[in-house]
Amino acid sequence: MHSESVKVPSSRGYQLAATIDFPDTTPLAFAMFAHCFTGSRFTPAASRVSKTLAEMGIACLRFDFPGLGQSEGNFHETSFSENVEDIIAVNQWITEHYEAPQLLIGHSLGGAASLKAATQLKNLKGVATIGAPFDPAHAVLHFADRIGEVDENGAVTLTLGGHEITISREFLEDLAETNPEAYLPKLRKPLLILHSPIDTTVGVENAQLIYQLTRYPKSLVTLHKADHLVTRQGAAQTAARQIRTWFDQYMVPNSALDDQDTIPEGVAVARSIRAGKFADIVHTGSHTFTTDREKTAGGKNLGYTPTQMIIAAIAASTSQAVREAAKASKISIGQVEVQVNTALSSDDQLHLRRSIAIEGDISHEEREELLYAARNSGIEQLFGPKVTIEEE
Protein backbone atom coordinates (compact mmCIF):
# COMPACT_ATOMS: atom_id res chain seq x y z
CA MET A 1 0.00 0.00 0.00
CA HIS A 2 1.21 3.51 -0.78
CA SER A 3 -0.36 6.97 -0.53
CA GLU A 4 -0.36 9.97 -2.85
CA SER A 5 -1.37 13.56 -2.05
CA VAL A 6 -3.60 15.34 -4.55
CA LYS A 7 -5.61 18.56 -4.83
CA VAL A 8 -9.29 18.34 -5.71
CA PRO A 9 -11.55 21.32 -6.56
CA SER A 10 -14.55 21.71 -4.27
CA SER A 11 -18.06 22.54 -5.42
CA ARG A 12 -17.17 26.25 -5.02
CA GLY A 13 -13.68 26.10 -6.48
CA TYR A 14 -11.61 25.74 -3.30
CA GLN A 15 -8.62 23.42 -3.47
CA LEU A 16 -9.33 20.47 -1.22
CA ALA A 17 -6.38 18.59 0.23
CA ALA A 18 -6.80 14.88 -0.41
CA THR A 19 -4.91 11.61 -0.09
CA ILE A 20 -5.40 8.53 -2.23
CA ASP A 21 -4.36 5.27 -0.62
CA PHE A 22 -3.47 2.80 -3.38
CA PRO A 23 -3.02 -0.94 -3.24
CA ASP A 24 0.30 -2.21 -4.60
CA THR A 25 -1.52 -4.00 -7.41
CA THR A 26 -4.10 -2.64 -9.88
CA PRO A 27 -7.08 -1.43 -7.78
CA LEU A 28 -10.15 -3.62 -7.89
CA ALA A 29 -12.23 -0.47 -7.50
CA PHE A 30 -12.10 3.10 -6.16
CA ALA A 31 -13.79 4.48 -3.05
CA MET A 32 -14.25 7.86 -1.30
CA PHE A 33 -14.21 8.65 2.43
CA ALA A 34 -15.96 11.67 3.99
CA HIS A 35 -14.63 12.50 7.47
CA CYS A 36 -16.48 13.49 10.64
CA PHE A 37 -17.69 16.91 11.83
CA THR A 38 -14.73 19.35 12.14
CA GLY A 39 -12.31 16.46 11.58
CA SER A 40 -9.89 15.82 8.73
CA ARG A 41 -8.66 13.09 6.43
CA PHE A 42 -6.09 12.17 9.09
CA THR A 43 -8.58 11.23 11.81
CA PRO A 44 -8.27 7.56 12.79
CA ALA A 45 -11.48 6.48 11.08
CA ALA A 46 -10.59 8.18 7.79
CA SER A 47 -6.93 7.23 7.55
CA ARG A 48 -7.04 3.72 9.01
CA VAL A 49 -10.16 2.60 7.15
CA SER A 50 -8.81 3.95 3.85
CA LYS A 51 -5.38 2.36 4.29
CA THR A 52 -6.87 -0.99 5.27
CA LEU A 53 -9.15 -0.96 2.24
CA ALA A 54 -6.10 -0.24 0.07
CA GLU A 55 -4.33 -3.23 1.57
CA MET A 56 -7.35 -5.28 0.47
CA GLY A 57 -7.31 -4.03 -3.11
CA ILE A 58 -9.55 -0.94 -3.09
CA ALA A 59 -8.03 2.49 -3.74
CA CYS A 60 -9.62 5.06 -1.42
CA LEU A 61 -9.58 8.86 -1.62
CA ARG A 62 -10.03 10.75 1.66
CA PHE A 63 -10.24 14.53 1.65
CA ASP A 64 -10.55 17.53 3.97
CA PHE A 65 -13.77 19.51 3.70
CA PRO A 66 -13.31 23.27 3.04
CA GLY A 67 -11.80 25.18 5.94
CA LEU A 68 -10.66 22.00 7.69
CA GLY A 69 -7.37 20.15 7.72
CA GLN A 70 -5.22 21.42 4.86
CA SER A 71 -8.03 22.49 2.52
CA GLU A 72 -8.72 26.04 1.39
CA GLY A 73 -11.79 27.96 2.52
CA ASN A 74 -13.31 29.09 5.80
CA PHE A 75 -15.32 26.62 7.82
CA HIS A 76 -17.73 29.29 9.10
CA GLU A 77 -18.73 30.00 5.49
CA THR A 78 -19.61 26.38 4.75
CA SER A 79 -22.74 24.34 5.36
CA PHE A 80 -23.96 20.77 5.43
CA SER A 81 -25.48 21.21 1.98
CA GLU A 82 -22.14 22.46 0.65
CA ASN A 83 -20.44 19.39 2.09
CA VAL A 84 -22.89 17.24 0.16
CA GLU A 85 -22.03 19.15 -3.01
CA ASP A 86 -18.33 18.72 -2.24
CA ILE A 87 -18.71 14.94 -2.12
CA ILE A 88 -20.36 15.10 -5.53
CA ALA A 89 -17.51 17.30 -6.81
CA VAL A 90 -14.88 14.86 -5.50
CA ASN A 91 -16.78 12.01 -7.14
CA GLN A 92 -16.60 13.83 -10.47
CA TRP A 93 -12.86 14.51 -10.08
CA ILE A 94 -12.02 10.85 -9.38
CA THR A 95 -14.14 9.79 -12.33
CA GLU A 96 -12.29 12.16 -14.65
CA HIS A 97 -8.76 11.41 -13.38
CA TYR A 98 -8.99 7.71 -12.47
CA GLU A 99 -12.32 5.92 -12.69
CA ALA A 100 -15.79 6.27 -11.24
CA PRO A 101 -15.78 5.31 -7.55
CA GLN A 102 -18.00 2.40 -6.64
CA LEU A 103 -18.04 2.88 -2.87
CA LEU A 104 -18.74 5.91 -0.67
CA ILE A 105 -17.95 5.79 3.05
CA GLY A 106 -18.84 8.48 5.56
CA HIS A 107 -18.08 8.84 9.26
CA SER A 108 -20.39 10.69 11.67
CA LEU A 109 -21.68 13.90 9.99
CA GLY A 110 -19.67 12.85 6.94
CA GLY A 111 -21.84 9.74 6.93
CA ALA A 112 -25.02 11.82 6.95
CA ALA A 113 -23.65 13.91 4.06
CA SER A 114 -22.70 10.73 2.20
CA LEU A 115 -26.24 9.36 2.51
CA LYS A 116 -27.67 12.50 0.92
CA ALA A 117 -24.97 12.76 -1.75
CA ALA A 118 -25.43 9.10 -2.70
CA THR A 119 -28.98 9.80 -3.86
CA GLN A 120 -27.41 11.77 -6.74
CA LEU A 121 -24.45 9.53 -7.63
CA LYS A 122 -25.45 6.89 -10.16
CA ASN A 123 -21.97 5.35 -10.38
CA LEU A 124 -21.97 4.07 -6.79
CA LYS A 125 -22.41 0.37 -6.12
CA GLY A 126 -22.62 0.78 -2.36
CA VAL A 127 -22.65 3.22 0.58
CA ALA A 128 -21.28 2.59 4.07
CA THR A 129 -21.62 4.78 7.16
CA ILE A 130 -19.79 4.67 10.49
CA GLY A 131 -21.48 6.25 13.51
CA ALA A 132 -23.68 8.45 11.32
CA PRO A 133 -26.47 10.59 12.87
CA PHE A 134 -29.99 10.18 11.50
CA ASP A 135 -30.56 13.94 11.54
CA PRO A 136 -27.54 16.06 10.55
CA ALA A 137 -28.70 18.68 13.08
CA HIS A 138 -27.53 16.22 15.74
CA ALA A 139 -24.09 17.81 15.30
CA VAL A 140 -25.15 20.90 17.28
CA LEU A 141 -26.58 19.08 20.29
CA HIS A 142 -23.27 19.12 22.12
CA PHE A 143 -23.15 22.91 22.19
CA ALA A 144 -26.89 23.60 22.38
CA ASP A 145 -26.33 25.74 25.48
CA ARG A 146 -24.41 28.26 23.36
CA ILE A 147 -26.74 28.53 20.40
CA GLY A 148 -28.13 31.71 21.97
CA GLU A 149 -24.79 33.37 21.17
CA VAL A 150 -25.47 32.76 17.49
CA ASP A 151 -28.69 34.77 17.72
CA GLU A 152 -26.80 37.60 19.41
CA ASN A 153 -23.55 37.59 17.41
CA GLY A 154 -24.35 35.73 14.20
CA ALA A 155 -21.81 33.03 15.11
CA VAL A 156 -20.24 31.14 17.99
CA THR A 157 -16.62 30.06 18.39
CA LEU A 158 -16.01 26.68 19.98
CA THR A 159 -12.94 24.61 20.79
CA LEU A 160 -13.42 21.21 19.21
CA GLY A 161 -10.64 18.65 18.97
CA GLY A 162 -8.13 21.21 20.19
CA HIS A 163 -9.00 23.70 17.44
CA GLU A 164 -11.16 26.81 17.46
CA ILE A 165 -14.12 26.39 15.13
CA THR A 166 -16.61 29.14 14.30
CA ILE A 167 -20.20 28.01 13.71
CA SER A 168 -22.27 30.51 11.74
CA ARG A 169 -26.00 31.19 11.81
CA GLU A 170 -26.16 30.09 8.16
CA PHE A 171 -24.60 26.73 9.06
CA LEU A 172 -27.23 26.11 11.75
CA GLU A 173 -30.09 27.28 9.55
CA ASP A 174 -29.00 24.90 6.81
CA LEU A 175 -28.96 22.01 9.28
CA ALA A 176 -32.42 22.94 10.53
CA GLU A 177 -33.76 22.91 6.97
CA THR A 178 -32.25 19.50 6.18
CA ASN A 179 -34.88 16.78 6.42
CA PRO A 180 -33.55 13.20 6.34
CA GLU A 181 -37.06 11.85 5.97
CA ALA A 182 -37.15 13.51 2.56
CA TYR A 183 -33.95 12.05 1.07
CA LEU A 184 -33.25 8.76 2.89
CA PRO A 185 -36.14 6.89 1.18
CA LYS A 186 -34.68 8.02 -2.17
CA LEU A 187 -31.41 6.18 -1.59
CA ARG A 188 -31.36 3.30 -4.04
CA LYS A 189 -27.91 1.91 -3.32
CA PRO A 190 -26.90 -1.06 -1.16
CA LEU A 191 -26.29 0.33 2.32
CA LEU A 192 -24.12 -0.82 5.21
CA ILE A 193 -24.69 0.93 8.56
CA LEU A 194 -21.88 0.40 11.06
CA HIS A 195 -22.55 1.67 14.57
CA SER A 196 -21.24 1.01 18.04
CA PRO A 197 -23.91 0.27 20.67
CA ILE A 198 -21.77 2.11 23.24
CA ASP A 199 -21.38 5.26 21.12
CA THR A 200 -22.18 8.09 23.56
CA THR A 201 -21.77 10.87 20.97
CA VAL A 202 -24.22 9.57 18.38
CA GLY A 203 -26.46 6.96 19.98
CA VAL A 204 -27.17 3.67 18.25
CA GLU A 205 -30.83 4.67 17.89
CA ASN A 206 -29.65 6.87 15.01
CA ALA A 207 -28.55 3.77 13.10
CA GLN A 208 -31.93 2.19 13.72
CA LEU A 209 -33.76 5.23 12.34
CA ILE A 210 -31.58 5.27 9.22
CA TYR A 211 -32.26 1.57 8.76
CA GLN A 212 -36.01 2.04 9.07
CA LEU A 213 -36.21 4.75 6.42
CA THR A 214 -33.89 3.30 3.77
CA ARG A 215 -34.59 0.65 1.17
CA TYR A 216 -33.19 -2.84 0.78
CA PRO A 217 -30.55 -4.12 0.29
CA LYS A 218 -29.33 -2.77 3.62
CA SER A 219 -27.41 -4.12 6.58
CA LEU A 220 -27.01 -2.86 10.16
CA VAL A 221 -23.85 -4.22 11.79
CA THR A 222 -22.49 -3.67 15.28
CA LEU A 223 -19.06 -2.06 15.54
CA HIS A 224 -18.00 -3.89 18.68
CA LYS A 225 -16.76 -1.83 21.65
CA ALA A 226 -15.81 1.16 19.50
CA ASP A 227 -15.97 4.79 20.61
CA HIS A 228 -17.51 7.37 18.28
CA LEU A 229 -14.17 8.49 16.81
CA VAL A 230 -13.09 4.86 16.33
CA THR A 231 -9.81 5.46 18.14
CA ARG A 232 -9.64 2.13 19.98
CA GLN A 233 -6.77 0.05 18.64
CA GLY A 234 -7.89 -2.12 15.74
CA ALA A 235 -11.45 -0.76 15.62
CA ALA A 236 -11.05 1.18 12.37
CA GLN A 237 -9.30 -1.75 10.71
CA THR A 238 -12.14 -4.02 11.81
CA ALA A 239 -14.65 -1.60 10.31
CA ALA A 240 -12.70 -1.60 7.04
CA ARG A 241 -12.68 -5.39 6.88
CA GLN A 242 -16.43 -5.50 7.55
CA ILE A 243 -17.00 -2.97 4.77
CA ARG A 244 -14.75 -4.88 2.37
CA THR A 245 -16.46 -8.21 3.04
CA TRP A 246 -19.92 -6.70 2.66
CA PHE A 247 -19.01 -4.76 -0.49
CA ASP A 248 -17.58 -7.78 -2.28
CA GLN A 249 -21.08 -8.88 -3.31
CA TYR A 250 -21.79 -5.55 -5.04
CA MET A 251 -18.38 -4.55 -6.39
CA VAL A 252 -17.67 -4.81 -10.09
CA PRO A 253 -13.91 -5.54 -10.22
CA ASN A 254 -11.78 -3.40 -12.47
CA SER A 255 -11.92 -4.83 -15.99
CA ALA A 256 -8.22 -4.01 -16.41
CA LEU A 257 -7.47 -6.96 -14.13
CA ASP A 258 -9.09 -9.31 -16.64
CA ASP A 259 -6.90 -7.91 -19.40
CA GLN A 260 -3.62 -8.67 -17.64
CA ASP A 261 -1.53 -11.46 -19.10
CA THR A 262 -1.64 -14.67 -17.13
CA ILE A 263 1.78 -15.58 -15.79
CA PRO A 264 2.55 -19.20 -16.78
CA GLU A 265 3.55 -21.74 -14.17
CA GLY A 266 7.31 -21.86 -13.88
CA VAL A 267 7.59 -18.10 -14.53
CA ALA A 268 7.85 -15.36 -11.91
CA VAL A 269 7.64 -11.62 -12.58
CA ALA A 270 8.73 -9.09 -9.93
CA ARG A 271 7.71 -5.44 -10.27
CA SER A 272 8.96 -2.74 -7.93
CA ILE A 273 6.29 -0.92 -5.93
CA ARG A 274 6.24 2.45 -4.22
CA ALA A 275 5.44 1.04 -0.80
CA GLY A 276 9.14 0.49 -0.09
CA LYS A 277 12.57 1.17 -1.52
CA PHE A 278 13.25 -2.52 -2.07
CA ALA A 279 9.67 -3.85 -2.17
CA ASP A 280 8.26 -5.81 -5.12
CA ILE A 281 5.02 -7.44 -6.12
CA VAL A 282 5.74 -10.90 -7.48
CA HIS A 283 3.34 -12.63 -9.87
CA THR A 284 3.62 -16.32 -10.65
CA GLY A 285 0.83 -18.37 -12.14
CA SER A 286 -2.38 -17.19 -10.46
CA HIS A 287 -0.64 -16.09 -7.25
CA THR A 288 0.62 -12.71 -6.09
CA PHE A 289 2.72 -11.82 -3.05
CA THR A 290 4.97 -9.05 -1.75
CA THR A 291 8.71 -9.24 -1.20
CA ASP A 292 11.03 -6.84 0.60
CA ARG A 293 14.20 -6.62 2.66
CA GLU A 294 14.45 -6.69 6.43
CA LYS A 295 14.51 -3.29 8.12
CA THR A 296 18.15 -3.88 9.08
CA ALA A 297 18.97 -4.18 5.35
CA GLY A 298 17.21 -0.98 4.32
CA GLY A 299 13.75 -2.40 3.70
CA LYS A 300 10.45 -2.06 5.53
CA ASN A 301 9.83 -5.77 6.12
CA LEU A 302 6.65 -5.54 4.01
CA GLY A 303 6.89 -9.09 2.72
CA TYR A 304 9.04 -12.16 2.26
CA THR A 305 12.76 -11.67 1.75
CA PRO A 306 14.53 -13.60 -1.06
CA THR A 307 16.37 -15.72 1.52
CA GLN A 308 13.11 -16.54 3.29
CA MET A 309 11.62 -17.63 -0.02
CA ILE A 310 14.61 -19.87 -0.78
CA ILE A 311 14.52 -21.69 2.55
CA ALA A 312 10.71 -21.88 2.40
CA ALA A 313 10.94 -23.43 -1.08
CA ILE A 314 13.43 -26.03 0.17
CA ALA A 315 11.29 -26.84 3.22
CA ALA A 316 8.09 -27.20 1.18
CA SER A 317 9.80 -29.16 -1.63
CA THR A 318 11.37 -31.52 0.91
CA SER A 319 8.03 -32.19 2.59
CA GLN A 320 6.34 -32.84 -0.75
CA ALA A 321 9.14 -35.18 -1.88
CA VAL A 322 8.84 -37.24 1.32
CA ARG A 323 5.09 -37.63 0.95
CA GLU A 324 5.36 -38.43 -2.75
CA ALA A 325 7.95 -41.13 -2.08
CA ALA A 326 5.84 -42.58 0.76
CA LYS A 327 2.84 -42.80 -1.52
CA ALA A 328 4.85 -44.46 -4.32
CA SER A 329 6.29 -47.06 -1.94
CA LYS A 330 3.04 -47.47 0.00
CA ILE A 331 4.69 -46.45 3.27
CA SER A 332 2.17 -45.27 5.85
CA ILE A 333 3.26 -42.01 7.48
CA GLY A 334 1.65 -39.19 9.42
CA GLN A 335 2.58 -35.54 9.46
CA VAL A 336 5.84 -34.39 7.91
CA GLU A 337 7.65 -31.37 9.37
CA VAL A 338 10.71 -29.84 7.74
CA GLN A 339 12.77 -27.05 9.28
CA VAL A 340 15.42 -25.20 7.29
CA ASN A 341 17.80 -22.72 8.93
CA THR A 342 20.44 -20.49 7.40
CA ALA A 343 23.90 -20.96 8.83
CA LEU A 344 26.83 -18.57 9.02
CA SER A 345 29.60 -19.19 6.50
CA SER A 346 33.01 -17.71 5.80
CA ASP A 347 32.96 -18.42 2.06
CA ASP A 348 30.69 -17.51 -0.85
CA GLN A 349 28.43 -20.49 -0.34
CA LEU A 350 25.00 -20.47 1.26
CA HIS A 351 25.00 -23.01 4.08
CA LEU A 352 21.65 -24.37 5.25
CA ARG A 353 20.72 -26.83 7.95
CA ARG A 354 17.70 -29.03 7.42
CA SER A 355 15.89 -31.30 9.87
CA ILE A 356 13.10 -33.65 8.81
CA ALA A 357 10.58 -35.14 11.23
CA ILE A 358 8.30 -37.91 9.93
CA GLU A 359 5.45 -39.23 12.05
CA GLY A 360 4.62 -42.90 11.77
CA ASP A 361 5.80 -46.35 12.71
CA ILE A 362 8.35 -46.90 9.95
CA SER A 363 11.53 -48.96 9.77
CA HIS A 364 15.06 -47.59 9.47
CA GLU A 365 15.19 -48.70 5.84
CA GLU A 366 11.88 -46.98 5.02
CA ARG A 367 13.05 -43.78 6.69
CA GLU A 368 16.29 -43.82 4.70
CA GLU A 369 14.32 -44.31 1.50
CA LEU A 370 12.17 -41.27 2.25
CA LEU A 371 15.16 -39.16 3.23
CA TYR A 372 16.95 -40.11 0.02
CA ALA A 373 13.94 -38.86 -1.94
CA ALA A 374 13.97 -35.64 0.08
CA ARG A 375 17.64 -34.99 -0.71
CA ASN A 376 16.97 -35.38 -4.41
CA SER A 377 13.92 -33.14 -4.73
CA GLY A 378 13.73 -31.02 -7.87
CA ILE A 379 14.12 -27.69 -6.11
CA GLU A 380 17.63 -28.50 -4.88
CA GLN A 381 18.84 -29.07 -8.43
CA LEU A 382 18.15 -25.39 -9.17
CA PHE A 383 20.70 -24.10 -6.67
CA GLY A 384 23.83 -25.95 -7.78
CA PRO A 385 27.07 -26.33 -5.79
CA LYS A 386 26.91 -22.84 -4.25
CA VAL A 387 24.22 -24.01 -1.82
CA THR A 388 25.13 -26.60 0.80
CA ILE A 389 22.39 -28.31 2.78
CA GLU A 390 23.50 -30.10 5.92
CA GLU A 391 21.22 -32.63 7.55
CA GLU A 392 20.51 -32.59 11.28
Helices and strands as residue ranges (DSSP letters): E 2-9, E 15-22, E 29-34, H 44-55, E 58-63, G 75-77, H 80-97, E 103-107, H 109-118, E 126-130, G 136-146, H 147-153, E 155-160, E 163-168, H 169-177, H 180-183, G 184-186, E 191-195, H 205-213, E 218-222, H 235-247, H 256-259, E 269-272, E 280-284, E 287-291, G 295-297, H 306-329, E 336-343, E 350-358, H 364-375, H 378-381, G 384-386, E 387-391
